[in-house]
Amino acid sequence: MPTPLPPDWSDRLALDRAHIWHPFTQMQIHEADPPVPLVGGEGCDLLLANGERVLDGISSWWTCLHGHGHPRLVSALERQAARLDHGMFAGFTHEPALELVARLRPKLPPGLTRAFFSDDGSTAVEVALKMAFQAQLQRGEKGRDRFGALRSGYHGDTLGAVGVGELENFMTGLFRPLLLACERLEVPEDPRCEVQPDLTGWSERLEGSRQELRAFFSLHGGRLAAFIAEPLVQCAGGMRMWPPELLQELRVQCDTHGVYLILDEVATGFGRTGTFLASDQTGVAPDLLCLSKGLTGGMLPLSMTWATEAIYGHFWGEPASGRAFLHGHSYTANATACAVACASLALFDDEPVLANAALLHLAMKSAFTALAAHPAVRQARVLGTIGACRLVDPATGQGHDPGARFGWRLHRRALDQGLLVRPIGDCLYLMPPLSTPPARIAEAAETLLSLLDESRVDSTWPAVH
Ligand SMILES: Cc1ncc(COP(=O)(O)O)c(C=O)c1O
């Protein structure tokens, strides 16, 4: 049983129930199963109002990089907020934004020279899509009225981003009448990431996918303004790890057909896959790069869309030319968020952040190898610090009935055991802060194994809400 909440939380939860609409939530569930009150964050743990401490196994939606409340990030925030909290960025500039581009630029592919700021991953993607479309028009390519994207991709929740994503059940299907034109390409999952890979026939499959990619571009290449992809891991699509060779082929085909390549590293950036950017492992440089989440180490919302000089050049002109990129948000380049992002990047330079990520990778490998032995688990896989597997009903070897909400129930049970996981459909994954001690990952695997055992004994476990 979970530890009860202190009494003063009952009024607060009533206020929540009366007025707050939570993200990605069918609010009816909170009638019986209220949201879990958070009161603190310390390192890789979140502190709950009931006094319990849970490992943030998913980095609070893949944002938290160095642990919660990292003292260098906190002091950067305090210092900057006291000096210049925020100022409009059209016609003005400030030190934190300048320091941020100076720190980040050398860590990116050399061709990316121009940074546009916005607030979150979705807006970084919106900016990239609009830039690509307008750049194509302004270089005289008028027939490029659509985008290319991968099946099972996710790029955010604003309408442009939804249009290039493909999470059929709750998003793309519903909003279809409002969405951008988008052609989608399927890529296979890469069995080489699995902890027990079966590589039979893999090279033929990979070659087949390469041919499909080429055929896709022969058919659609002339109509595409840009192709967008999450490099190496399609995160919200269920931690689908896909082959680097196909990203390399994508780059070749984009070049051949005059299509801009947008890489969305909102989730994969900042060491998550073991390298600073996931695309660093492939040698592929995009024309447009989207960054957010880990940009501020997960402390404040901020995002950037980086563009090549060539794209930037297509917007150059006299004020009356109509070529400017007329886009911006109230909080563009928020000075406090930029200062925190600088502190986060400084940690990459001053502390062994990527070396810790390499240790975390090993811990993830052991954890998912242990999980792979459980009959309720299939397709355990690891890339960098991301580990994932598919949950099945051991009785049938098939996925759980979605109505049984197994993932949600596992999430709730795990919280009572000191672990925050939040499966995506039947995908159970861990993506903790890069600073998480490896021993905590071993503990998390033990917790998950015992919960999976428990779920077999008691099929009503725990209540469905
Ligand atoms: C790859 C990717 N792109 C974009 C987004 C959207 O970011 P945000 O939720 O900050 O708008 C996400 C969010 O999970 C993401 O995983």
The ligand as a MOL file (V3000), in Angstrom:
LIG
                    3D

  0  0  0     0  0            999 V3000
M  V30 BEGIN CTAB
M  V30 COUNTS 16 16 0 0 0
M  V30 BEGIN ATOM
M  V30 1 C 11.4050 13.9310 -30.6330 0
M  V30 2 C 10.4900 14.9310 -30.0140 0
M  V30 3 N 10.2310 16.0700 -30.6670 0
M  V30 4 C 9.4440 17.0150 -30.1590 0
M  V30 5 C 8.8310 16.8450 -28.9250 0
M  V30 6 C 7.9290 17.8940 -28.3780 0
M  V30 7 O 8.5400 18.5520 -27.3280 0
M  V30 8 P 7.6780 19.3930 -26.2920 0
M  V30 9 O 6.8800 18.4090 -25.5250 0
M  V30 10 O 8.6870 20.1030 -25.4740 0
M  V30 11 O 6.8310 20.3250 -27.0860 0
M  V30 12 C 9.0710 15.6730 -28.2080 0
M  V30 13 C 8.4410 15.4640 -26.9040 0
M  V30 14 O 8.4800 14.4180 -26.3270 0
M  V30 15 C 9.9080 14.6820 -28.7700 0
M  V30 16 O 10.1540 13.5250 -28.1470 0
M  V30 END ATOM
M  V30 BEGIN BOND
M  V30 1 1 1 2
M  V30 2 1 2 3
M  V30 3 2 2 15
M  V30 4 2 3 4
M  V30 5 1 4 5
M  V30 6 1 5 6
M  V30 7 2 5 12
M  V30 8 1 6 7
M  V30 9 1 7 8
M  V30 10 2 8 9
M  V30 11 1 8 10
M  V30 12 1 8 11
M  V30 13 1 12 13
M  V30 14 1 12 15
M  V30 15 2 13 14
M  V30 16 1 15 16
M  V30 END BOND
M  V30 END CTAB
M  END
